[in-house]
Amino acid sequence: MPEWPIVRFEDLADQSRSAFSKPYGSAILKEDYVSCGVPVVRGVNLSSGIFHDGDFVFITDAKANEMPGANLTSGDLVFTHRGTIGQVSMIPRSRRHHRYVLSTSHVKARLDANRALPEYYYYYFRSPQGQQELLKNISTVGVPGLAQPVATIKSLVVPYPPLPVQRAVASVLGALDDKIAVNDRIVFTCGKLLSLRLTHWMQSNIDMVDTRPLSSMAAFVNGRAFTKGASGTGRMVIRIAEINSGPSGSTVYSDIDVPEEHLARPGDVLFSWSGSLAVVRWFRAEGIVNQHIFKVVPNPGVPRWLIFELIKAELSMFKGIAADKATTMGHIQRHHLDAVVNVPSQGEIRRLDAELVPLWDRALSAEQESLKLAELRDMLLPRLMSGEIRVRDAEKVIEDVT
């Protein structure tokens, strides 16, 4: 197994004056936000690791010019130093905007292209050893954070393999992420096409549309407090956090026996009705549905894609109801599910199902494939970083899977 040299991260820095930097204090205030301009990179853009090039707030070019060290471009690494410590992302080579600006909770690292490939170090800091290096300097007083964040990021120690090795490792892992990104687009496109087709049909066939209470279309089975006394092994207990972001270090597992009505399997529709309201298609392994989440079981003759679309269409209304709960956690009550919705007549549902269920199934298939690809990437990542396996062996593993 090769032993790569170990260097300080700042030794790989670009020669620019502010290769490692962040905006300080109140550099960007809410009153600086404008409707368009230079996008500000915040946690929402980094939460999945892969950079989310959207959902921005903006500042003016003049404001961005006041903070040259906080400006970002392709290949810049972005580290979260407050709150979600260990979060790292990279401004993509193909980006939507000419430049970006850091928010005050993040540190930029710009590397010397002649010595270090940012993609390699992006993957390194996502590996267990890279995460350990990042997390060793956390201050747990108040909001978790890094003391002296710029100095801390500079002082991290990292492996320094030859540049061709960096490129090869990043290429292998990047191929998996590229495939996952393709699947993400498939999921989005299938969902969009399904929604548009249903909406167009409803608008074009008013005489074949019925009105029914949403509650008459499915059973809304409330989860229970299954996190209490959980064993730590077995099936995932699906809470709102898992619905929104997937499993994490705080995810609870339990080997408790539960009724079928409280189990979620791939393709089931889940609706979180308290706190962060959302409706999702569950695509992960079988899990246990926790409290504050409905498992939505369609009635006979009602496809899952239809009940999903009906709930999604009412979600803004449900969120408005929840927002009015000023003294408690925002939520809806069961009687709100009696809201009257427009649905195709029963015979038309069958005809539409033949047309639209392939879109639902294709999206589910893409989501499940991405899970397997992510598991493979996360298995290969530490082994490639340590030199435990060679790039050619990793390529063979990927070929066998894809």
MIMI-98662 format. One record per atom (N, C-alpha, C): residue in one letter; x, y negated, z. Coordinates in pm, whole numbers, padded with zeros to 5 digits, always signed. Layout:
N
aXYZ/...
// end
This chain:
402
m+00085+00119+00000/m+00000+00000+00000/m+00088-00124+00000/p+00067-00219-00094/p+00152-00336-00101/p+00132-00426+00019/e+00238-00493+00060/e+00232-00590+00169/e+00256-00728+00108/w+00148-00808+00096/w+00164-00939+00037/w+00227-01035+00138/p+00306-01131+00091/p+00355-01235+00182/p+00239-01309+00248/i+00260-01361+00366/i+00161-01438+00439/i+00207-01584+00444/v+00118-01675+00406/v+00153-01817+00404/v+00043-01897+00472/r+00076-02021+00506/r-00028-02113+00554/r-00110-02159+00435/f-00238-02173+00456/f-00328-02209+00347/f-00288-02342+00283/e-00243-02437+00365/e-00206-02567+00311/e-00085-02559+00217/d-00007-02449+00225/d+00107-02433+00134/d+00062-02411-00010/l-00065-02376-00028/l-00118-02351-00161/l-00197-02471-00215/a-00189-02584-00145/a-00272-02698-00180/a-00227-02764-00309/d-00324-02823-00377/d-00298-02910-00491/d-00215-03029-00443/q-00145-03092-00535/q-00058-03203-00499/q-00132-03334-00475/s-00261-03337-00500/s-00337-03460-00479/s-00337-03496-00330/r-00355-03624-00302/r-00343-03675-00166/r-00445-03613-00071/s-00566-03588-00121/s-00674-03539-00034/s-00716-03398-00073/a-00619-03310-00096/a-00652-03173-00135/a-00735-03104-00028/f-00705-03131+00099/f-00785-03082+00211/f-00846-03205+00278/s-00979-03214+00280/s-01040-03336+00335/s-01187-03313+00364/k-01247-03413+00428/k-01390-03415+00459/k-01431-03560+00480/p-01561-03590+00463/p-01609-03724+00502/p-01623-03730+00654/y-01591-03842+00713/y-01590-03853+00858/y-01703-03940+00910/g-01745-03909+01033/g-01843-03991+01103/g-01971-04007+01025/s-02014-04130+01013/s-02140-04162+00944/s-02113-04206+00801/a-02025-04132+00734/a-01989-04169+00596/a-02110-04170+00504/i-02202-04075+00526/i-02324-04069+00444/i-02444-04070+00538/l-02531-04170+00523/l-02652-04181+00604/l-02775-04155+00517/k-02887-04128+00582/k-03009-04101+00506/k-03047-04218+00418/e-03018-04338+00464/e-03054-04455+00383/e-02966-04468+00258/d-02859-04386+00250/d-02775-04387+00130/d-02834-04302+00018/y-02934-04220+00049/y-02989-04129-00051/y-03069-04207-00157/v-03052-04166-00280/v-03124-04224-00393/v-03186-04111-00474/s-03272-04146-00569/s-03346-04043-00644/s-03258-03966-00742/c-03152-04027-00789/c-03058-03957-00877/c-02921-04024-00863/g-02818-03950-00903/g-02682-04001-00888/g-02586-03886-00868/v-02499-03897-00769/v-02400-03792-00740/v-02459-03698-00635/p-02469-03567-00664/p-02529-03474-00567/p-02441-03452-00446/v-02506-03442-00330/v-02436-03416-00203/v-02448-03268-00171/v-02335-03202-00149/v-02333-03059-00118/v-02360-03040+00031/r-02469-02968+00060/r-02510-02941+00198/r-02517-02790+00221/g-02556-02752+00341/g-02564-02610+00374/g-02656-02532+00283/v-02766-02595+00237/v-02861-02526+00151/v-02795-02480+00020/n-02689-02547-00020/n-02620-02510-00144/n-02518-02398-00124/l-02493-02362+00002/l-02388-02265+00033/l-02438-02141+00103/s-02567-02136+00137/s-02615-02035+00230/s-02603-01892+00178/s-02601-01874+00046/s-02588-01739-00008/s-02444-01703-00044/g-02348-01794-00013/g-02209-01771-00054/g-02187-01818-00195/i-02264-01765-00289/i-02256-01812-00427/i-02320-01951-00432/f-02252-02046-00491/f-02296-02186-00491/f-02431-02202-00558/h-02525-02266-00486/h-02657-02293-00540/h-02656-02435-00597/d-02658-02444-00730/d-02640-02571-00799/d-02775-02642-00817/g-02843-02670-00706/g-02973-02735-00709/g-03015-02773-00569/d-03137-02828-00556/d-03192-02872-00428/d-03101-02976-00360/f-03058-03074-00437/f-02966-03174-00386/f-03039-03299-00337/v-02973-03372-00250/v-02999-03514-00232/v-02885-03586-00303/f-02907-03714-00335/f-02809-03785-00417/f-02768-03916-00351/i-02645-03960-00385/i-02598-04093-00349/i-02553-04162-00477/t-02531-04290-00470/t-02490-04364-00590/t-02345-04336-00624/d-02308-04365-00748/d-02168-04353-00789/d-02080-04444-00705/a-02131-04563-00675/a-02051-04657-00596/a-02022-04601-00458/k-02124-04538-00395/k-02103-04478-00264/k-02004-04362-00273/a-02017-04279-00376/a-01924-04167-00392/a-01781-04215-00413/n-01767-04329-00482/n-01633-04384-00506/n-01566-04434-00378/e-01647-04462-00276/e-01590-04505-00147/e-01524-04390-00073/m-01553-04265-00116/m-01502-04146-00047/m-01432-04054-00147/p-01323-04098-00209/p-01260-04015-00312/p-01217-03878-00261/g-01178-03870-00135/g-01135-03742-00081/g-01247-03643-00064/a-01372-03692-00060/a-01487-03604-00042/a-01548-03561-00175/n-01494-03611-00286/n-01546-03572-00417/n-01503-03430-00452/l-01591-03358-00519/l-01569-03218-00553/l-01579-03196-00702/t-01504-03097-00751/t-01513-03056-00890/t-01493-02905-00899/s-01494-02852-01019/s-01484-02706-01038/s-01361-02648-00969/g-01382-02536-00900/g-01272-02466-00835/g-01247-02510-00693/d-01307-02619-00649/d-01289-02662-00509/d-01362-02565-00416/l-01294-02526-00311/l-01355-02442-00207/l-01419-02531-00103/v-01532-02487-00051/v-01607-02564+00048/v-01629-02477+00171/f-01583-02524+00286/f-01596-02452+00413/f-01691-02527+00505/t-01782-02456+00567/t-01868-02516+00669/t-01793-02518+00801/h-01783-02634+00864/h-01707-02641+00991/h-01797-02665+01111/r-01928-02678+01089/r-02019-02701+01201/r-02150-02629+01174/g-02197-02552+01273/g-02322-02478+01256/g-02295-02337+01207/t-02309-02314+01077/t-02290-02180+01020/t-02143-02159+00988/i-02063-02139+01090/i-01919-02121+01070/i-01894-01988+00998/g-01796-01987+00910/g-01766-01868+00831/g-01826-01877+00693/q-01909-01977+00669/q-01971-01996+00538/q-01871-02061+00444/v-01852-02001+00328/v-01758-02055+00229/v-01818-02039+00091/s-01794-02135+00005/s-01842-02127-00132/s-01741-02197-00222/m-01770-02199-00351/m-01680-02260-00448/m-01761-02332-00554/i-01720-02451-00592/i-01785-02522-00701/i-01756-02444-00829/p-01859-02400-00901/p-01837-02309-01015/p-01766-02376-01131/r-01703-02292-01214/r-01636-02343-01334/r-01738-02406-01428/s-01852-02343-01442/s-01961-02399-01523/s-02058-02463-01426/r-02061-02592-01422/r-02141-02664-01323/r-02240-02756-01392/r-02344-02792-01319/r-02450-02875-01376/r-02416-03023-01372/h-02331-03065-01277/h-02305-03207-01259/h-02155-03237-01278/h-02127-03361-01315/h-01988-03401-01340/h-01904-03394-01214/r-01962-03435-01102/r-01892-03428-00973/r-01995-03413-00862/y-01945-03380-00743/y-02028-03361-00625/y-01956-03430-00509/v-02029-03447-00398/v-01969-03505-00278/v-02004-03417-00159/l-01906-03398-00071/l-01928-03318+00051/l-02017-03390+00150/s-02098-03314+00222/s-02164-03368+00340/s-02065-03361+00457/t-02101-03423+00568/t-02006-03435+00679/t-01982-03305+00755/s-02056-03200+00724/s-02038-03073+00794/s-01945-02978+00720/h-01875-03027+00618/h-01797-02938+00534/h-01658-02994+00503/v-01567-02900+00476/v-01428-02933+00441/v-01399-02883+00300/k-01329-02965+00225/k-01287-02928+00090/k-01145-02873+00093/a-01119-02772+00009/a-00983-02723-00013/a-00961-02712-00164/r-00868-02790-00215/r-00836-02786-00358/r-00695-02726-00373/l-00686-02617-00447/l-00561-02541-00455/l-00483-02575-00581/d-00353-02549-00574/d-00262-02568-00688/d-00285-02455-00788/a-00335-02488-00906/a-00370-02386-01006/a-00252-02305-01052/n-00130-02357-01034/n-00011-02283-01074/n+00033-02179-00971/r-00029-02183-00854/r+00010-02092-00748/r-00105-02009-00693/a-00224-02063-00698/a-00336-01998-00629/a-00463-02009-00711/l-00535-01898-00720/l-00662-01894-00791/l-00774-01912-00688/p-00855-02018-00699/p-00958-02041-00596/p-01056-01925-00584/e-01088-01859-00698/e-01180-01745-00690/e-01127-01636-00598/y-00996-01612-00603/y-00937-01509-00517/y-00956-01547-00370/y-00929-01673-00336/y-00938-01713-00196/y-01083-01730-00151/y-01170-01758-00245/y-01314-01754-00213/y-01351-01614-00167/y-01308-01512-00240/y-01339-01374-00200/y-01263-01335-00074/y-01140-01383-00061/y-01064-01350+00059/y-01138-01397+00184/f-01188-01520+00182/f-01253-01573+00301/f-01393-01514+00323/r-01443-01439+00227/r-01567-01364+00249/r-01538-01223+00300/s-01413-01179+00294/s-01378-01045+00340/s-01371-01043+00492/p-01377-00925+00553/p-01371-00918+00700/p-01246-00985+00757/q-01129-00965+00692/q-01008-01026+00746/q-01010-01177+00730/g-01065-01225+00618/g-01076-01369+00599/g-01174-01431+00696/q-01287-01363+00720/q-01383-01413+00817/q-01323-01416+00957/q-01245-01315+00990/q-01181-01313+01121/q-01087-01432+01137/e-01014-01463+01030/e-00923-01577+01034/e-01000-01708+01052/l-01112-01721+00981/l-01192-01843+00991/l-01254-01859+01129/l-01302-01748+01185/l-01380-01756+01307/l-01297-01760+01435/k-01166-01742+01424/k-01084-01735+01545/k-01071-01870+01615/n-01106-01979+01545/n-01089-02113+01602/n-01220-02181+01638/i-01326-02102+01655/i-01457-02162+01683/i-01463-02217+01825/s-01519-02335+01835/s-01556-02390+01966/s-01703-02360+01989/t-01736-02299+02102/t-01874-02260+02130/t-01944-02358+02223/v-01881-02472+02250/v-01943-02574+02333/v-02040-02653+02246/g-02170-02649+02282/g-02270-02716+02200/g-02290-02642+02069/v-02305-02717+01959/v-02320-02657+01826/v-02189-02591+01787/p-02191-02462+01746/p-02066-02396+01707/p-01993-02477+01600/g-01862-02490+01615/g-01787-02570+01519/g-01639-02548+01530/l-01566-02605+01435/l-01420-02601+01436/l-01368-02734+01487/a-01286-02730+01592/a-01221-02852+01638/a-01118-02892+01534/q-01107-03021+01508/q-01016-03072+01406/q-01028-02990+01277/p-01143-02994+01212/p-01172-02903+01101/p-01072-02905+00987/v-01027-03023+00944/v-00933-03026+00832/v-00801-02962+00871/a-00750-02998+00989/a-00624-02939+01036/a-00638-02789+01055/t-00753-02745+01102/t-00776-02602+01124/t-00776-02525+00993/i-00847-02577+00892/i-00850-02509+00762/i-00711-02505+00701/k-00636-02612+00715/k-00499-02615+00663/k-00412-02507+00727/s-00434-02485+00856/s-00345-02395+00932/s-00378-02247+00918/l-00487-02213+00849/l-00522-02073+00832/l-00410-01999+00761/v-00387-01875+00798/v-00285-01795+00731/v-00355-01698+00636/v-00298-01686+00517/v-00363-01608+00411/v-00259-01523+00338/p-00301-01413+00277/p-00209-01335+00193/p-00179-01411+00065/y-00063-01385+00009/y-00024-01455-00113/y+00030-01355-00215/p-00060-01280-00280/p-00016-01189-00385/p+00022-01267-00511/p+00092-01203-00604/p+00126-01270-00730/p+00000-01317-00801/l+00011-01424-00876/l-00104-01481-00944/l-00176-01381-01036/p-00103-01294-01111/p-00176-01195-01191/p-00262-01101-01107/v-00216-01068-00987/v-00296-00983-00898/v-00419-01060-00851/q-00401-01186-00816/q-00515-01269-00776/q-00621-01270-00887/r-00577-01290-01011/r-00671-01296-01123/r-00743-01163-01140/a-00670-01053-01130/a-00730-00921-01151/a-00834-00890-01044/v-00802-00918-00919/v-00896-00892-00810/v-01021-00978-00826/a-01001-01107-00854/a-01116-01197-00871/a-01202-01155-00989/s-01137-01104-01095/s-01212-01062-01213/s-01304-00944-01182/v-01253-00847-01107/v-01332-00729-01072/v-01453-00768-00986/l-01426-00845-00881/l-01534-00884-00791/l-01630-00982-00860/g-01575-01068-00945/g-01658-01163-01016/g-01753-01095-01114/a-01710-00983-01172/a-01798-00910-01264/a-01924-00862-01193/l-01908-00819-01069/l-02024-00775-00992/l-02115-00893-00959/d-02056-01005-00919/d-02137-01122-00889/d-02206-01176-01014/d-02138-01164-01130/d-02201-01208-01255/d-02325-01124-01286/k-02315-00995-01263/k-02430-00906-01287/k-02543-00938-01189/i-02508-00967-01065/i-02609-01005-00967/i-02678-01135-01010/a-02599-01228-01063/a-02656-01354-01111/a-02752-01331-01227/v-02718-01238-01316/v-02808-01203-01427/v-02938-01147-01371/n-02927-01060-01272/n-03048-01004-01211/n-03133-01113-01144/d-03066-01210-01083/d-03141-01321-01022/d-03223-01395-01127/r-03164-01414-01245/r-03237-01482-01353/r-03353-01397-01404/i-03332-01265-01407/i-03441-01175-01447/i-03557-01184-01350/v-03525-01183-01220/v-03629-01192-01118/v-03706-01323-01132/f-03632-01433-01147/f-03696-01563-01160/f-03783-01569-01285/t-03730-01521-01398/t-03803-01529-01524/t-03928-01443-01522/c-03916-01320-01470/c-04033-01233-01461/c-04142-01295-01374/g-04102-01353-01261/g-04199-01416-01173/g-04266-01535-01239/k-04187-01614-01310/k-04241-01731-01378/k-04338-01691-01489/l-04299-01592-01568/l-04385-01546-01677/l-04517-01489-01624/l-04507-01413-01515/l-04628-01354-01457/l-04723-01464-01410/s-04669-01563-01338/s-04753-01671-01287/s-04816-01751-01400/l-04735-01782-01502/l-04787-01861-01614/l-04895-01786-01691/r-04872-01656-01713/r-04970-01577-01786/r-05103-01570-01711/l-05095-01547-01579/l-05218-01538-01500/l-05291-01673-01500/t-05217-01781-01481/t-05278-01914-01480/t-05344-01945-01614/h-05273-01915-01723/h-05328-01940-01856/h-05455-01858-01880/w-05451-01731-01839/w-05570-01645-01858/w-05688-01702-01779/m-05666-01742-01654/m-05775-01792-01571/m-05835-01919-01633/q-05750-02005-01686/q-05799-02130-01745/q-05871-02106-01877/s-05834-01998-01946/s-05892-01972-02079/s-06014-01880-02073/n-06041-01821-01956/n-06150-01724-01946/n-06235-01752-01822/i-06282-01876-01814/i-06356-01917-01694/i-06479-01831-01670/d-06540-01784-01778/d-06662-01704-01764/d-06635-01564-01709/m-06507-01524-01704/m-06472-01392-01650/m-06398-01402-01518/v-06413-01517-01452/v-06347-01542-01324/v-06451-01540-01212/d-06421-01466-01105/d-06507-01461-00988/d-06445-01543-00875/t-06525-01577-00776/t-06474-01641-00654/t-06496-01545-00538/r-06389-01524-00461/r-06396-01430-00349/r-06310-01482-00234/p-06343-01450-00110/p-06252-01482+00000/p-06120-01406-00016/l-06011-01471+00010/l-05881-01404+00001/l-05879-01280+00091/s-05941-01290+00207/s-05942-01179+00303/s-06013-01056+00251/s-06098-01072+00147/s-06170-00957+00091/s-06088-00880-00010/m-05969-00932-00042/m-05885-00870-00145/m-05784-00771-00089/a-05759-00779+00041/a-05654-00695+00099/a-05671-00690+00250/a-05605-00591+00311/a-05594-00587+00457/a-05467-00663+00496/f-05480-00755+00591/f-05366-00832+00640/f-05329-00775+00777/v-05229-00687+00777/v-05194-00613+00898/v-05083-00686+00972/n-05113-00734+01091/n-05016-00812+01167/n-04910-00721+01229/g-04784-00765+01221/g-04676-00689+01285/g-04683-00702+01436/r-04594-00631+01502/r-04591-00632+01648/r-04449-00664+01695/a-04435-00681+01827/a-04306-00720+01885/a-04215-00598+01894/f-04163-00556+01780/f-04081-00435+01775/f-03935-00459+01812/t-03895-00584+01832/t-03756-00609+01871/t-03730-00573+02018/k-03837-00570+02097/k-03820-00540+02239/k-03778-00394+02257/g-03668-00374+02328/g-03619-00239+02353/g-03564-00169+02231/a-03529-00245+02127/a-03475-00183+02006/a-03344-00112+02035/s-03322+00001+01969/s-03207+00086+01998/s-03078+00037+01932/g-03089-00044+01827/g-02970-00089+01754/g-02934+00002+01638/t-03005+00111+01624/t-02984+00201+01511/t-03119+00229+01445/g-03115+00284+01325/g-03239+00318+01257/g-03278+00214+01155/r-03407+00186+01145/r-03458+00095+01043/r-03449-00051+01087/m-03434-00139+00989/m-03433-00281+01016/m-03569-00326+01069/v-03568-00410+01171/v-03689-00477+01216/v-03699-00608+01137/i-03803-00618+01057/i-03814-00731+00964/i-03879-00848+01035/r-03797-00950+01062/r-03845-01074+01121/r-03850-01181+01012/i-03891-01300+01047/i-03896-01408+00949/i-03757-01438+00895/a-03653-01426+00979/a-03516-01451+00933/a-03477-01355+00821/e-03517-01228+00832/e-03485-01130+00729/e-03565-01155+00601/i-03688-01205+00616/i-03767-01240+00498/i-03701-01355+00422/n-03652-01454+00496/n-03597-01573+00433/n-03456-01552+00379/s-03371-01480+00452/s-03229-01475+00416/s-03170-01335+00408/g-03250-01231+00436/g-03195-01097+00436/g-03126-01066+00568/p-03070-00947+00581/p-03007-00907+00707/p-02882-00988+00737/s-02853-01004+00866/s-02734-01076+00911/s-02682-01008+01036/g-02583-01070+01098/g-02528-01014+01221/g-02627-01011+01334/s-02733-01090+01326/s-02834-01093+01434/s-02953-01001+01406/t-02951-00931+01293/t-03063-00842+01259/t-03074-00728+01360/v-03197-00696+01396/v-03225-00592+01495/v-03264-00463+01423/y-03216-00350+01475/y-03250-00219+01419/y-03312-00132+01529/s-03403-00045+01486/s-03472+00039+01585/s-03507+00173+01522/d-03498+00279+01603/d-03538+00412+01558/d-03673+00453+01616/i-03751+00353+01659/i-03884+00379+01714/i-03977+00433+01606/d-04069+00522+01645/d-04174+00568+01554/d-04286+00466+01552/v-04327+00423+01433/v-04434+00323+01422/v-04536+00372+01320/p-04659+00327+01328/p-04761+00366+01231/p-04724+00320+01090/e-04776+00389+00994/e-04752+00356+00853/e-04783+00210+00822/e-04888+00157+00884/e-04931+00021+00854/e-04827-00084+00893/h-04731-00045+00977/h-04628-00139+01019/h-04493-00114+00951/l-04492-00032+00848/l-04370-00007+00772/l-04377-00080+00638/a-04268-00141+00599/a-04259-00207+00468/a-04161-00131+00381/r-04205-00101+00259/r-04119-00031+00163/r-04104-00119+00039/p-04006-00088-00047/p-03984-00171-00165/p-04113-00189-00246/g-04143-00314-00278/g-04262-00347-00353/g-04377-00395-00268/d-04370-00375-00135/d-04477-00422-00048/d-04475-00575-00038/v-04592-00633-00016/v-04606-00778-00003/v-04610-00813+00145/l-04522-00906+00186/l-04516-00952+00324/l-04544-01103+00326/f-04619-01145+00427/f-04660-01284+00438/f-04633-01331+00580/s-04533-01418+00598/s-04505-01474+00730/s-04600-01590+00754/w-04677-01582+00860/w-04786-01678+00884/w-04757-01776+00996/s-04639-01770+01054/s-04603-01858+01166/s-04461-01909+01145/g-04436-02032+01185/g-04302-02086+01169/g-04274-02122+01025/s-04191-02044+00962/s-04157-02065+00821/s-04249-01980+00734/l-04354-02040+00680/l-04454-01964+00603/l-04397-01929+00466/a-04411-01801+00429/a-04360-01755+00299/a-04429-01626+00262/v-04440-01600+00132/v-04487-01471+00083/v-04377-01414-00005/v-04342-01287+00020/v-04231-01225-00051/v-04267-01083-00093/r-04197-01037-00195/r-04198-00895-00231/r-04080-00832-00159/w-04105-00736-00072/w-03997-00669+00000/w-03927-00575-00097/f-03794-00581-00105/f-03722-00497-00199/f-03610-00419-00133/r-03595-00435-00004/r-03489-00365+00068/r-03540-00229+00117/a-03453-00160+00189/a-03490-00027+00241/a-03608-00039+00337/e-03671+00074+00362/e-03785+00078+00452/e-03752+00009+00584/g-03842-00079+00628/g-03820-00151+00752/g-03948-00158+00834/i-03935-00211+00955/i-04045-00221+01050/i-04089-00367+01055/v-04217-00392+01035/v-04269-00528+01027/v-04293-00585+01167/n-04221-00691+01198/n-04230-00752+01330/n-04347-00850+01339/q-04366-00904+01459/q-04476-00998+01482/q-04460-01124+01396/h-04572-01194+01375/h-04580-01317+01296/h-04568-01291+01146/i-04577-01164+01106/i-04572-01129+00964/i-04687-01034+00934/f-04761-01066+00827/f-04862-00973+00778/f-04801-00881+00673/k-04825-00750+00688/k-04807-00661+00575/k-04939-00666+00498/v-04933-00706+00373/v-05055-00725+00293/v-05078-00599+00211/v-05185-00527+00245/v-05218-00400+00179/v-05336-00424+00086/p-05313-00431-00046/p-05423-00461-00137/p-05533-00356-00130/n-05656-00401-00145/n-05769-00308-00153/n-05764-00230-00283/p-05832-00114-00290/p-05833-00037-00415/p-05874-00124-00535/g-05799-00110-00642/g-05827-00187-00763/g-05762-00324-00767/v-05691-00362-00659/v-05622-00492-00655/v-05471-00466-00665/p-05406-00507-00773/p-05261-00485-00785/p-05184-00571-00686/r-05065-00527-00651/r-04982-00603-00558/r-04942-00738-00616/w-04916-00741-00748/w-04877-00868-00808/w-04989-00971-00797/l-05116-00926-00800/l-05227-01019-00795/l-05242-01078-00655/i-05238-00995-00553/i-05252-01048-00418/i-05134-01140-00384/f-05016-01106-00435/f-04899-01192-00416/f-04925-01329-00478/e-04975-01332-00601/e-05000-01459-00670/e-05111-01538-00602/l-05212-01471-00551/l-05322-01541-00484/l-05273-01608-00356/i-05191-01537-00279/i-05137-01596-00156/i-05044-01712-00191/k-04960-01691-00292/k-04865-01796-00332/k-04938-01923-00372/a-05052-01907-00441/a-05129-02023-00485/a-05187-02101-00366/e-05212-02033-00255/e-05270-02097-00137/e-05164-02139-00036/l-05038-02112-00064/l-04933-02132+00036/l-04920-02278+00078/s-04930-02371-00018/s-04920-02513+00019/s-05030-02551+00115/m-05151-02500+00093/m-05263-02528+00183/m-05236-02469+00321/f-05185-02344+00324/f-05154-02282+00453/f-05044-02360+00527/k-04943-02406+00454/k-04835-02483+00518/k-04889-02614+00574/g-04985-02675+00504/g-05046-02796+00556/g-05120-02772+00685/i-05191-02660+00693/i-05260-02624+00817/i-05158-02603+00929/a-05052-02531+00899/a-04949-02503+01001/a-04882-02632+01048/a-04862-02726+00957/a-04794-02851+00994/a-04877-02933+01091/d-05008-02912+01093/d-05095-02987+01184/d-05092-02935+01327/k-05024-02821+01348/k-05014-02767+01484/k-04905-02842+01559/a-04935-02961+01603/a-04832-03051+01655/a-04771-03002+01786/t-04849-02931+01867/t-04799-02895+02000/t-04748-02752+02008/t-04761-02676+01899/t-04715-02537+01900/t-04638-02509+01772/m-04576-02392+01767/m-04511-02351+01644/m-04615-02347+01532/g-04585-02409+01419/g-04678-02413+01309/g-04721-02274+01265/h-04853-02256+01250/h-04903-02125+01210/h-05044-02141+01154/i-05092-02035+01090/i-05231-02029+01051/i-05301-01924+01136/q-05432-01926+01133/q-05511-01827+01206/q-05582-01736+01106/r-05628-01624+01155/r-05683-01524+01064/r-05803-01578+00985/h-05882-01665+01045/h-05999-01715+00971/h-05959-01800+00851/h-05835-01851+00850/h-05790-01927+00733/h-05775-01838+00611/l-05764-01708+00633/l-05754-01614+00520/l-05886-01597+00448/d-05992-01656+00501/d-06122-01650+00434/d-06134-01756+00324/a-06027-01828+00299/a-06029-01929+00192/a-06074-01864+00061/v-06162-01932-00010/v-06216-01878-00135/v-06116-01901-00247/v-06090-01795-00323/v-05993-01801-00433/v-06059-01754-00562/n-06004-01798-00673/n-06050-01755-00805/n-05974-01629-00846/v-06047-01527-00889/v-05984-01401-00930/v-06050-01352-01058/p-05975-01281-01142/p-06039-01220-01259/p-06143-01117-01214/s-06245-01097-01296/s-06343-00993-01266/s-06275-00858-01265/q-06337-00759-01202/q-06270-00631-01180/q-06222-00565-01309/g-06307-00566-01412/g-06264-00505-01538/g-06146-00577-01600/e-06142-00709-01586/e-06030-00786-01640/e-05903-00765-01559/i-05916-00740-01429/i-05798-00710-01348/i-05727-00588-01403/r-05803-00485-01440/r-05741-00363-01494/r-05667-00393-01624/r-05728-00476-01710/r-05662-00508-01836/r-05537-00593-01814/l-05547-00689-01724/l-05430-00772-01694/l-05318-00692-01628/d-05358-00595-01547/d-05256-00514-01478/d-05168-00440-01577/a-05226-00388-01683/a-05147-00318-01784/a-05044-00409-01847/e-05075-00537-01856/e-04987-00635-01917/e-04883-00690-01820/l-04923-00711-01694/l-04839-00785-01601/l-04761-00699-01503/v-04807-00578-01476/v-04733-00496-01380/v-04591-00464-01428/p-04564-00452-01560/p-04424-00431-01601/p-04332-00546-01558/l-04383-00670-01556/l-04302-00782-01511/l-04272-00770-01362/w-04373-00734-01285/w-04355-00713-01140/w-04254-00602-01114/d-04268-00491-01184/d-04179-00377-01163/d-04036-00407-01209/r-04022-00483-01320/r-03887-00516-01368/r-03815-00605-01269/a-03885-00700-01212/a-03823-00787-01111/a-03780-00707-00989/l-03866-00615-00945/l-03832-00531-00830/l-03709-00446-00860/s-03703-00391-00980/s-03588-00309-01018/s-03459-00391-01017/a-03466-00515-01066/a-03348-00601-01067/a-03303-00635-00925/e-03399-00660-00837/e-03365-00690-00697/e-03296-00571-00631/q-03345-00452-00656/q-03286-00334-00595/q-03148-00304-00653/e-03133-00327-00783/e-03000-00307-00842/e-02899-00405-00783/s-02941-00528-00761/s-02850-00626-00702/s-02807-00585-00562/l-02897-00524-00487/l-02859-00474-00354/l-02745-00374-00365/k-02756-00280-00459/k-02651-00179-00476/k-02520-00243-00521/l-02529-00341-00611/l-02409-00408-00659/l-02342-00486-00546/a-02423-00551-00463/a-02366-00626-00351/a-02299-00532-00250/e-02360-00417-00226/e-02299-00318-00136/e-02165-00270-00192/l-02161-00247-00323/l-02036-00204-00387/l-01931-00314-00376/r-01970-00437-00405/r-01876-00549-00394/r-01821-00560-00252/d-01909-00550-00153/d-01865-00566-00014/d-01780-00448+00032/m-01798-00331-00032/m-01713-00216-00001/m-01574-00235-00062/l-01569-00284-00186/l-01441-00301-00255/l-01362-00420-00203/l-01433-00524-00159/l-01368-00650-00124/l-01252-00634-00025/p-01272-00577+00094/p-01159-00569+00187/p-01048-00477+00137/r-01084-00374+00060/r-00983-00280+00012/r-00896-00341-00096/l-00957-00422-00181/l-00879-00492-00282/l-00791-00600-00219/m-00846-00669-00121/m-00770-00776-00057/m-00648-00723+00018/s-00662-00607+00076/s-00551-00549+00151/s-00454-00471+00063/g-00494-00446-00063/g-00411-00364-00151/g-00431-00216-00129/e-00534-00179-00049/e-00559-00037-00020/e-00594+00039-00148/i-00668-00026-00239/i-00696+00036-00369/i-00649-00059-00479/r-00614+00000-00592/r-00567-00079-00705/r-00685-00129-00787/v-00658-00235-00861/v-00763-00294-00943/v-00817-00193-01043/r-00727-00115-01106/r-00775-00019-01206/r-00868+00085-01144/d-00843+00124-01019/d-00932+00219-00952/d-01068+00156-00922/a-01065+00027-00883/a-01190-00043-00857/a-01271-00058-00985/e-01204-00087-01094/e-01272-00098-01223/e-01341+00032-01261/k-01275+00146-01231/k-01333+00276-01262/k-01459+00299-01177/v-01454+00260-01050/v-01571+00274-00963/v-01687+00193-01018/i-01660+00071-01063/i-01765-00016-01116/i-01823+00042-01244/e-01738+00095-01330/e-01785+00155-01454/e-01880+00271-01425/d-01846+00351-01324/d-01930+00466-01291/d-02067+00424-01240/v-02073+00308-01173/v-02199+00263-01116/v-02283+00186-01217/t-02218+00103-01299/t-02292+00015-01390/t-02301+00072-01531/
// end
